[in-house]
């Protein structure tokens, strides 16, 4: 991302949500499927993580998981 990466964007969104009832689901997606990447995403406040290449069934499951009314 040209201005900020996904980690910084997630941290910014979570800061803006603080003190409200709002929670935007954030799913990290990266081609950098290295050990520790998932943990970095989750530690930054992302709700889940999927690595590339992404299969359509996996993407569908992930989106259904996080967009189903709670």
PDB file of N, CA, C and O in Angstrom:
ATOM      1  N   UNK A   1       0.853  -1.168   0.000  1.00  0.00           N
ATOM      2  CA  UNK A   1       0.000   0.000   0.000  1.00  0.00           C
ATOM      3  C   UNK A   1       0.896   1.227   0.000  1.00  0.00           C
ATOM      4  O   UNK A   1       1.902   1.256   0.709  1.00  0.00           O
ATOM      5  N   UNK A   2       0.551   2.222  -0.771  1.00  0.00           N
ATOM      6  CA  UNK A   2       1.474   3.346  -0.949  1.00  0.00           C
ATOM      7  C   UNK A   2       1.699   4.202   0.291  1.00  0.00           C
ATOM      8  O   UNK A   2       2.815   4.684   0.488  1.00  0.00           O
ATOM      9  N   UNK A   3       0.700   4.413   1.127  1.00  0.00           N
ATOM     10  CA  UNK A   3       0.856   5.333   2.250  1.00  0.00           C
ATOM     11  C   UNK A   3       1.136   4.594   3.553  1.00  0.00           C
ATOM     12  O   UNK A   3       1.976   5.018   4.347  1.00  0.00           O
ATOM     13  N   UNK A   4       0.435   3.496   3.766  1.00  0.00           N
ATOM     14  CA  UNK A   4       0.685   2.699   4.972  1.00  0.00           C
ATOM     15  C   UNK A   4       0.421   1.235   4.651  1.00  0.00           C
ATOM     16  O   UNK A   4      -0.376   0.913   3.770  1.00  0.00           O
ATOM     17  N   UNK A   5       1.093   0.364   5.371  1.00  0.00           N
ATOM     18  CA  UNK A   5       0.878  -1.055   5.132  1.00  0.00           C
ATOM     19  C   UNK A   5      -0.364  -1.535   5.892  1.00  0.00           C
ATOM     20  O   UNK A   5      -0.979  -0.773   6.638  1.00  0.00           O
ATOM     21  N   UNK A   6      -0.719  -2.792   5.696  1.00  0.00           N
ATOM     22  CA  UNK A   6      -1.918  -3.347   6.319  1.00  0.00           C
ATOM     23  C   UNK A   6      -1.858  -3.369   7.832  1.00  0.00           C
ATOM     24  O   UNK A   6      -2.882  -3.203   8.495  1.00  0.00           O
ATOM     25  N   UNK A   7      -0.681  -3.570   8.386  1.00  0.00           N
ATOM     26  CA  UNK A   7      -0.525  -3.575   9.847  1.00  0.00           C
ATOM     27  C   UNK A   7      -0.862  -2.195  10.402  1.00  0.00           C
ATOM     28  O   UNK A   7      -1.646  -2.070  11.343  1.00  0.00           O
ATOM     29  N   UNK A   8      -0.265  -1.162   9.814  1.00  0.00           N
ATOM     30  CA  UNK A   8      -0.511   0.216  10.275  1.00  0.00           C
ATOM     31  C   UNK A   8      -1.964   0.616  10.034  1.00  0.00           C
ATOM     32  O   UNK A   8      -2.571   1.274  10.879  1.00  0.00           O
ATOM     33  N   UNK A   9      -2.525   0.229   8.894  1.00  0.00           N
ATOM     34  CA  UNK A   9      -3.929   0.540   8.606  1.00  0.00           C
ATOM     35  C   UNK A   9      -4.846  -0.115   9.636  1.00  0.00           C
ATOM     36  O   UNK A   9      -5.798   0.507  10.106  1.00  0.00           O
ATOM     37  N   UNK A  10      -4.561  -1.362   9.984  1.00  0.00           N
ATOM     38  CA  UNK A  10      -5.368  -2.063  10.996  1.00  0.00           C
ATOM     39  C   UNK A  10      -5.270  -1.366  12.343  1.00  0.00           C
ATOM     40  O   UNK A  10      -6.282  -1.148  13.009  1.00  0.00           O
ATOM     41  N   UNK A  11      -4.055  -1.017  12.745  1.00  0.00           N
ATOM     42  CA  UNK A  11      -3.877  -0.335  14.029  1.00  0.00           C
ATOM     43  C   UNK A  11      -4.627   0.998  14.051  1.00  0.00           C
ATOM     44  O   UNK A  11      -5.212   1.366  15.070  1.00  0.00           O
ATOM     45  N   UNK A  12      -4.609   1.715  12.935  1.00  0.00           N
ATOM     46  CA  UNK A  12      -5.318   2.990  12.842  1.00  0.00           C
ATOM     47  C   UNK A  12      -6.824   2.783  12.957  1.00  0.00           C
ATOM     48  O   UNK A  12      -7.497   3.519  13.679  1.00  0.00           O
ATOM     49  N   UNK A  13      -7.353   1.795  12.256  1.00  0.00           N
ATOM     50  CA  UNK A  13      -8.786   1.497  12.331  1.00  0.00           C
ATOM     51  C   UNK A  13      -9.176   1.111  13.750  1.00  0.00           C
ATOM     52  O   UNK A  13     -10.190   1.580  14.267  1.00  0.00           O
ATOM     53  N   UNK A  14      -8.378   0.262  14.378  1.00  0.00           N
ATOM     54  CA  UNK A  14      -8.706  -0.171  15.747  1.00  0.00           C
ATOM     55  C   UNK A  14      -8.652   1.008  16.720  1.00  0.00           C
ATOM     56  O   UNK A  14      -9.451   1.069  17.655  1.00  0.00           O
ATOM     57  N   UNK A  15      -7.736   1.931  16.517  1.00  0.00           N
ATOM     58  CA  UNK A  15      -7.668   3.121  17.367  1.00  0.00           C
ATOM     59  C   UNK A  15      -8.928   3.963  17.197  1.00  0.00           C
ATOM     60  O   UNK A  15      -9.490   4.448  18.179  1.00  0.00           O
ATOM     61  N   UNK A  16      -9.373   4.136  15.956  1.00  0.00           N
ATOM     62  CA  UNK A  16     -10.586   4.906  15.693  1.00  0.00           C
ATOM     63  C   UNK A  16     -11.836   4.234  16.262  1.00  0.00           C
ATOM     64  O   UNK A  16     -12.793   4.916  16.628  1.00  0.00           O
ATOM     65  N   UNK A  17     -11.830   2.919  16.337  1.00  0.00           N
ATOM     66  CA  UNK A  17     -12.973   2.178  16.890  1.00  0.00           C
ATOM     67  C   UNK A  17     -13.017   2.221  18.417  1.00  0.00           C
ATOM     68  O   UNK A  17     -14.075   2.024  19.014  1.00  0.00           O
ATOM     69  N   UNK A  18     -11.895   2.473  19.037  1.00  0.00           N
ATOM     70  CA  UNK A  18     -11.798   2.424  20.504  1.00  0.00           C
ATOM     71  C   UNK A  18     -12.875   3.284  21.150  1.00  0.00           C
ATOM     72  O   UNK A  18     -13.093   4.431  20.759  1.00  0.00           O
ATOM     73  N   UNK A  19     -13.539   2.712  22.140  1.00  0.00           N
ATOM     74  CA  UNK A  19     -14.573   3.431  22.867  1.00  0.00           C
ATOM     75  C   UNK A  19     -15.929   3.400  22.193  1.00  0.00           C
ATOM     76  O   UNK A  19     -16.889   3.972  22.709  1.00  0.00           O
ATOM     77  N   UNK A  20     -16.021   2.745  21.052  1.00  0.00           N
ATOM     78  CA  UNK A  20     -17.307   2.626  20.371  1.00  0.00           C
ATOM     79  C   UNK A  20     -17.721   1.155  20.342  1.00  0.00           C
ATOM     80  O   UNK A  20     -16.956   0.273  20.732  1.00  0.00           O
ATOM     81  N   UNK A  21     -18.907   0.917  19.885  1.00  0.00           N
ATOM     82  CA  UNK A  21     -19.375  -0.466  19.748  1.00  0.00           C
ATOM     83  C   UNK A  21     -19.066  -1.010  18.360  1.00  0.00           C
ATOM     84  O   UNK A  21     -19.375  -2.163  18.060  1.00  0.00           O
ATOM     85  N   UNK A  22     -18.472  -0.203  17.532  1.00  0.00           N
ATOM     86  CA  UNK A  22     -18.188  -0.590  16.151  1.00  0.00           C
ATOM     87  C   UNK A  22     -16.953  -1.491  16.092  1.00  0.00           C
ATOM     88  O   UNK A  22     -15.965  -1.262  16.789  1.00  0.00           O
ATOM     89  N   UNK A  23     -17.031  -2.523  15.242  1.00  0.00           N
ATOM     90  CA  UNK A  23     -15.881  -3.398  15.003  1.00  0.00           C
ATOM     91  C   UNK A  23     -15.943  -3.860  13.551  1.00  0.00           C
ATOM     92  O   UNK A  23     -16.807  -4.651  13.173  1.00  0.00           O
ATOM     93  N   UNK A  24     -15.028  -3.363  12.760  1.00  0.00           N
ATOM     94  CA  UNK A  24     -14.948  -3.742  11.356  1.00  0.00           C
ATOM     95  C   UNK A  24     -14.090  -4.997  11.257  1.00  0.00           C
ATOM     96  O   UNK A  24     -12.938  -4.982  11.692  1.00  0.00           O
ATOM     97  N   UNK A  25     -14.621  -6.088  10.693  1.00  0.00           N
ATOM     98  CA  UNK A  25     -13.795  -7.284  10.513  1.00  0.00           C
ATOM     99  C   UNK A  25     -12.663  -6.999   9.517  1.00  0.00           C
ATOM    100  O   UNK A  25     -12.894  -6.466   8.432  1.00  0.00           O
ATOM    101  N   UNK A  26     -11.466  -7.356   9.898  1.00  0.00           N
ATOM    102  CA  UNK A  26     -10.300  -7.167   9.025  1.00  0.00           C
ATOM    103  C   UNK A  26      -9.623  -8.519   8.845  1.00  0.00           C
ATOM    104  O   UNK A  26      -9.267  -9.188   9.815  1.00  0.00           O
ATOM    105  N   UNK A  27      -9.454  -8.904   7.586  1.00  0.00           N
ATOM    106  CA  UNK A  27      -8.791 -10.163   7.248  1.00  0.00           C
ATOM    107  C   UNK A  27      -7.501  -9.818   6.514  1.00  0.00           C
ATOM    108  O   UNK A  27      -7.527  -9.201   5.449  1.00  0.00           O
ATOM    109  N   UNK A  28      -6.386 -10.215   7.087  1.00  0.00           N
ATOM    110  CA  UNK A  28      -5.102  -9.988   6.438  1.00  0.00           C
ATOM    111  C   UNK A  28      -4.913 -10.955   5.285  1.00  0.00           C
ATOM    112  O   UNK A  28      -5.244 -12.135   5.397  1.00  0.00           O
ATOM    113  N   UNK A  29      -4.382 -10.456   4.177  1.00  0.00           N
ATOM    114  CA  UNK A  29      -4.088 -11.303   3.022  1.00  0.00           C
ATOM    115  C   UNK A  29      -2.721 -10.899   2.500  1.00  0.00           C
ATOM    116  O   UNK A  29      -2.485  -9.733   2.186  1.00  0.00           O
ATOM    117  N   UNK A  30      -1.828 -11.864   2.408  1.00  0.00           N
ATOM    118  CA  UNK A  30      -0.475 -11.549   1.973  1.00  0.00           C
ATOM    119  C   UNK A  30       0.142 -12.701   1.207  1.00  0.00           C
ATOM    120  O   UNK A  30      -0.201 -13.864   1.415  1.00  0.00           O
ATOM    121  N   UNK A  31       1.046 -12.360   0.330  1.00  0.00           N
ATOM    122  CA  UNK A  31       1.830 -13.370  -0.372  1.00  0.00           C
ATOM    123  C   UNK A  31       3.061 -13.733   0.454  1.00  0.00           C
ATOM    124  O   UNK A  31       3.749 -14.711   0.161  1.00  0.00           O
ATOM    125  N   UNK A  32       3.329 -12.947   1.477  1.00  0.00           N
ATOM    126  CA  UNK A  32       4.468 -13.206   2.356  1.00  0.00           C
ATOM    127  C   UNK A  32       4.093 -14.237   3.410  1.00  0.00           C
ATOM    128  O   UNK A  32       3.981 -13.914   4.593  1.00  0.00           O
ATOM    129  N   UNK A  33       3.901 -15.463   2.982  1.00  0.00           N
ATOM    130  CA  UNK A  33       3.478 -16.516   3.894  1.00  0.00           C
ATOM    131  C   UNK A  33       4.686 -17.078   4.639  1.00  0.00           C
ATOM    132  O   UNK A  33       5.063 -18.237   4.466  1.00  0.00           O
ATOM    133  N   UNK A  34       5.269 -16.244   5.453  1.00  0.00           N
ATOM    134  CA  UNK A  34       6.425 -16.657   6.222  1.00  0.00           C
ATOM    135  C   UNK A  34       6.007 -16.928   7.656  1.00  0.00           C
ATOM    136  O   UNK A  34       4.992 -16.414   8.126  1.00  0.00           O
ATOM    137  N   UNK A  35       6.784 -17.724   8.336  1.00  0.00           N
ATOM    138  CA  UNK A  35       6.495 -18.034   9.729  1.00  0.00           C
ATOM    139  C   UNK A  35       6.396 -16.734  10.531  1.00  0.00           C
ATOM    140  O   UNK A  35       7.285 -15.884  10.468  1.00  0.00           O
ATOM    141  N   UNK A  36       5.324 -16.596  11.271  1.00  0.00           N
ATOM    142  CA  UNK A  36       5.133 -15.422  12.105  1.00  0.00           C
ATOM    143  C   UNK A  36       4.234 -14.360  11.488  1.00  0.00           C
ATOM    144  O   UNK A  36       3.781 -13.457  12.192  1.00  0.00           O
ATOM    145  N   UNK A  37       3.967 -14.447  10.184  1.00  0.00           N
ATOM    146  CA  UNK A  37       3.123 -13.437   9.534  1.00  0.00           C
ATOM    147  C   UNK A  37       1.705 -13.444  10.102  1.00  0.00           C
ATOM    148  O   UNK A  37       1.136 -12.385  10.362  1.00  0.00           O
ATOM    149  N   UNK A  38       1.141 -14.622  10.294  1.00  0.00           N
ATOM    150  CA  UNK A  38      -0.211 -14.718  10.854  1.00  0.00           C
ATOM    151  C   UNK A  38      -0.258 -14.046  12.228  1.00  0.00           C
ATOM    152  O   UNK A  38      -1.172 -13.273  12.515  1.00  0.00           O
ATOM    153  N   UNK A  39       0.712 -14.338  13.059  1.00  0.00           N
ATOM    154  CA  UNK A  39       0.763 -13.766  14.408  1.00  0.00           C
ATOM    155  C   UNK A  39       0.894 -12.247  14.354  1.00  0.00           C
ATOM    156  O   UNK A  39       0.270 -11.543  15.148  1.00  0.00           O
ATOM    157  N   UNK A  40       1.703 -11.736  13.420  1.00  0.00           N
ATOM    158  CA  UNK A  40       1.853 -10.278  13.275  1.00  0.00           C
ATOM    159  C   UNK A  40       0.513  -9.637  12.937  1.00  0.00           C
ATOM    160  O   UNK A  40       0.151  -8.601  13.496  1.00  0.00           O
ATOM    161  N   UNK A  41      -0.212 -10.255  12.025  1.00  0.00           N
ATOM    162  CA  UNK A  41      -1.516  -9.722  11.621  1.00  0.00           C
ATOM    163  C   UNK A  41      -2.494  -9.734  12.793  1.00  0.00           C
ATOM    164  O   UNK A  41      -3.168  -8.738  13.056  1.00  0.00           O
ATOM    165  N   UNK A  42      -2.566 -10.850  13.486  1.00  0.00           N
ATOM    166  CA  UNK A  42      -3.493 -10.956  14.614  1.00  0.00           C
ATOM    167  C   UNK A  42      -3.092 -10.020  15.749  1.00  0.00           C
ATOM    168  O   UNK A  42      -3.955  -9.410  16.380  1.00  0.00           O
ATOM    169  N   UNK A  43      -1.803  -9.902  16.011  1.00  0.00           N
ATOM    170  CA  UNK A  43      -1.325  -8.992  17.063  1.00  0.00           C
ATOM    171  C   UNK A  43      -1.635  -7.532  16.733  1.00  0.00           C
ATOM    172  O   UNK A  43      -1.819  -6.717  17.637  1.00  0.00           O
ATOM    173  N   UNK A  44      -1.694  -7.203  15.446  1.00  0.00           N
ATOM    174  CA  UNK A  44      -2.005  -5.830  15.028  1.00  0.00           C
ATOM    175  C   UNK A  44      -3.489  -5.510  15.161  1.00  0.00           C
ATOM    176  O   UNK A  44      -3.891  -4.350  15.067  1.00  0.00           O
ATOM    177  N   UNK A  45      -4.304  -6.547  15.381  1.00  0.00           N
ATOM    178  CA  UNK A  45      -5.740  -6.315  15.538  1.00  0.00           C
ATOM    179  C   UNK A  45      -6.592  -6.886  14.424  1.00  0.00           C
ATOM    180  O   UNK A  45      -7.811  -6.713  14.423  1.00  0.00           O
ATOM    181  N   UNK A  46      -5.963  -7.567  13.473  1.00  0.00           N
ATOM    182  CA  UNK A  46      -6.759  -8.212  12.428  1.00  0.00           C
ATOM    183  C   UNK A  46      -7.530  -9.366  13.054  1.00  0.00           C
ATOM    184  O   UNK A  46      -7.102  -9.947  14.052  1.00  0.00           O
ATOM    185  N   UNK A  47      -8.661  -9.686  12.460  1.00  0.00           N
ATOM    186  CA  UNK A  47      -9.492 -10.763  12.992  1.00  0.00           C
ATOM    187  C   UNK A  47      -9.078 -12.130  12.475  1.00  0.00           C
ATOM    188  O   UNK A  47      -9.283 -13.141  13.147  1.00  0.00           O
ATOM    189  N   UNK A  48      -8.499 -12.161  11.290  1.00  0.00           N
ATOM    190  CA  UNK A  48      -8.105 -13.431  10.696  1.00  0.00           C
ATOM    191  C   UNK A  48      -7.056 -13.164   9.637  1.00  0.00           C
ATOM    192  O   UNK A  48      -6.681 -12.015   9.402  1.00  0.00           O
ATOM    193  N   UNK A  49      -6.584 -14.220   8.998  1.00  0.00           N
ATOM    194  CA  UNK A  49      -5.479 -14.127   8.053  1.00  0.00           C
ATOM    195  C   UNK A  49      -5.632 -15.229   7.016  1.00  0.00           C
ATOM    196  O   UNK A  49      -6.008 -16.354   7.344  1.00  0.00           O
ATOM    197  N   UNK A  50      -5.340 -14.904   5.774  1.00  0.00           N
ATOM    198  CA  UNK A  50      -5.320 -15.901   4.705  1.00  0.00           C
ATOM    199  C   UNK A  50      -4.129 -15.571   3.807  1.00  0.00           C
ATOM    200  O   UNK A  50      -3.865 -14.404   3.520  1.00  0.00           O
ATOM    201  N   UNK A  51      -3.421 -16.595   3.370  1.00  0.00           N
ATOM    202  CA  UNK A  51      -2.240 -16.337   2.534  1.00  0.00           C
ATOM    203  C   UNK A  51      -2.532 -16.672   1.076  1.00  0.00           C
ATOM    204  O   UNK A  51      -3.387 -17.501   0.763  1.00  0.00           O
ATOM    205  N   UNK A  52      -1.802 -16.008   0.203  1.00  0.00           N
ATOM    206  CA  UNK A  52      -1.915 -16.240  -1.229  1.00  0.00           C
ATOM    207  C   UNK A  52      -1.025 -17.409  -1.613  1.00  0.00           C
ATOM    208  O   UNK A  52      -0.006 -17.623  -0.955  1.00  0.00           O
ATOM    209  N   UNK A  53      -1.351 -18.164  -2.628  1.00  0.00           N
ATOM    210  CA  UNK A  53      -2.537 -18.025  -3.465  1.00  0.00           C
ATOM    211  C   UNK A  53      -3.785 -18.481  -2.697  1.00  0.00           C
ATOM    212  O   UNK A  53      -3.749 -19.441  -1.927  1.00  0.00           O
ATOM    213  N   UNK A  54      -4.863 -17.774  -2.929  1.00  0.00           N
ATOM    214  CA  UNK A  54      -6.121 -18.041  -2.230  1.00  0.00           C
ATOM    215  C   UNK A  54      -7.037 -18.838  -3.143  1.00  0.00           C
ATOM    216  O   UNK A  54      -7.241 -18.479  -4.303  1.00  0.00           O
ATOM    217  N   UNK A  55      -7.584 -19.914  -2.616  1.00  0.00           N
ATOM    218  CA  UNK A  55      -8.564 -20.668  -3.394  1.00  0.00           C
ATOM    219  C   UNK A  55      -9.936 -20.043  -3.177  1.00  0.00           C
ATOM    220  O   UNK A  55     -10.210 -19.490  -2.112  1.00  0.00           O
ATOM    221  N   UNK A  56     -10.781 -20.129  -4.171  1.00  0.00           N
ATOM    222  CA  UNK A  56     -12.115 -19.554  -4.063  1.00  0.00           C
ATOM    223  C   UNK A  56     -12.903 -20.162  -2.900  1.00  0.00           C
ATOM    224  O   UNK A  56     -13.559 -19.414  -2.176  1.00  0.00           O
ATOM    225  N   UNK A  57     -12.869 -21.481  -2.685  1.00  0.00           N
ATOM    226  CA  UNK A  57     -13.592 -22.030  -1.528  1.00  0.00           C
ATOM    227  C   UNK A  57     -13.071 -21.506  -0.190  1.00  0.00           C
ATOM    228  O   UNK A  57     -13.859 -21.244   0.719  1.00  0.00           O
ATOM    229  N   UNK A  58     -11.755 -21.351  -0.060  1.00  0.00           N
ATOM    230  CA  UNK A  58     -11.191 -20.817   1.186  1.00  0.00           C
ATOM    231  C   UNK A  58     -11.601 -19.365   1.398  1.00  0.00           C
ATOM    232  O   UNK A  58     -11.951 -18.972   2.511  1.00  0.00           O
ATOM    233  N   UNK A  59     -11.559 -18.573   0.337  1.00  0.00           N
ATOM    234  CA  UNK A  59     -11.959 -17.173   0.431  1.00  0.00           C
ATOM    235  C   UNK A  59     -13.442 -17.074   0.788  1.00  0.00           C
ATOM    236  O   UNK A  59     -13.822 -16.267   1.637  1.00  0.00           O
ATOM    237  N   UNK A  60     -14.263 -17.873   0.159  1.00  0.00           N
ATOM    238  CA  UNK A  60     -15.694 -17.865   0.444  1.00  0.00           C
ATOM    239  C   UNK A  60     -15.956 -18.208   1.916  1.00  0.00           C
ATOM    240  O   UNK A  60     -16.754 -17.542   2.576  1.00  0.00           O
ATOM    241  N   UNK A  61     -15.291 -19.234   2.424  1.00  0.00           N
ATOM    242  CA  UNK A  61     -15.456 -19.623   3.835  1.00  0.00           C
ATOM    243  C   UNK A  61     -15.052 -18.490   4.771  1.00  0.00           C
ATOM    244  O   UNK A  61     -15.739 -18.200   5.750  1.00  0.00           O
ATOM    245  N   UNK A  62     -13.936 -17.860   4.455  1.00  0.00           N
ATOM    246  CA  UNK A  62     -13.437 -16.770   5.293  1.00  0.00           C
ATOM    247  C   UNK A  62     -14.433 -15.611   5.306  1.00  0.00           C
ATOM    248  O   UNK A  62     -14.758 -15.080   6.368  1.00  0.00           O
ATOM    249  N   UNK A  63     -14.907 -15.227   4.144  1.00  0.00           N
ATOM    250  CA  UNK A  63     -15.861 -14.113   4.061  1.00  0.00           C
ATOM    251  C   UNK A  63     -17.176 -14.447   4.754  1.00  0.00           C
ATOM    252  O   UNK A  63     -17.751 -13.597   5.435  1.00  0.00           O
ATOM    253  N   UNK A  64     -17.655 -15.674   4.588  1.00  0.00           N
ATOM    254  CA  UNK A  64     -18.888 -16.074   5.269  1.00  0.00           C
ATOM    255  C   UNK A  64     -18.705 -16.055   6.782  1.00  0.00           C
ATOM    256  O   UNK A  64     -19.604 -15.649   7.518  1.00  0.00           O
ATOM    257  N   UNK A  65     -17.550 -16.493   7.233  1.00  0.00           N
ATOM    258  CA  UNK A  65     -17.266 -16.506   8.665  1.00  0.00           C
ATOM    259  C   UNK A  65     -17.353 -15.101   9.270  1.00  0.00           C
ATOM    260  O   UNK A  65     -17.923 -14.911  10.344  1.00  0.00           O
ATOM    261  N   UNK A  66     -16.780 -14.124   8.563  1.00  0.00           N
ATOM    262  CA  UNK A  66     -16.682 -12.778   9.129  1.00  0.00           C
ATOM    263  C   UNK A  66     -17.783 -11.811   8.697  1.00  0.00           C
ATOM    264  O   UNK A  66     -17.852 -10.692   9.206  1.00  0.00           O
ATOM    265  N   UNK A  67     -18.642 -12.224   7.769  1.00  0.00           N
ATOM    266  CA  UNK A  67     -19.718 -11.322   7.370  1.00  0.00           C
ATOM    267  C   UNK A  67     -21.098 -11.817   7.792  1.00  0.00           C
ATOM    268  O   UNK A  67     -22.096 -11.134   7.560  1.00  0.00           O
ATOM    269  N   UNK A  68     -21.165 -12.973   8.399  1.00  0.00           N
ATOM    270  CA  UNK A  68     -22.428 -13.486   8.901  1.00  0.00           C
ATOM    271  C   UNK A  68     -22.874 -12.609  10.086  1.00  0.00           C
ATOM    272  O   UNK A  68     -22.078 -12.272  10.962  1.00  0.00           O
ATOM    273  N   UNK A  69     -24.143 -12.257  10.086  1.00  0.00           N
ATOM    274  CA  UNK A  69     -24.672 -11.427  11.192  1.00  0.00           C
ATOM    275  C   UNK A  69     -24.427 -12.131  12.510  1.00  0.00           C
ATOM    276  O   UNK A  69     -24.670 -13.329  12.652  1.00  0.00           O
ATOM    277  N   UNK A  70     -23.946 -11.372  13.462  1.00  0.00           N
ATOM    278  CA  UNK A  70     -23.654 -11.949  14.789  1.00  0.00           C
ATOM    279  C   UNK A  70     -24.646 -11.454  15.787  1.00  0.00           C
ATOM    280  O   UNK A  70     -24.576 -11.820  16.961  1.00  0.00           O
TER     281      UNK A  70
END
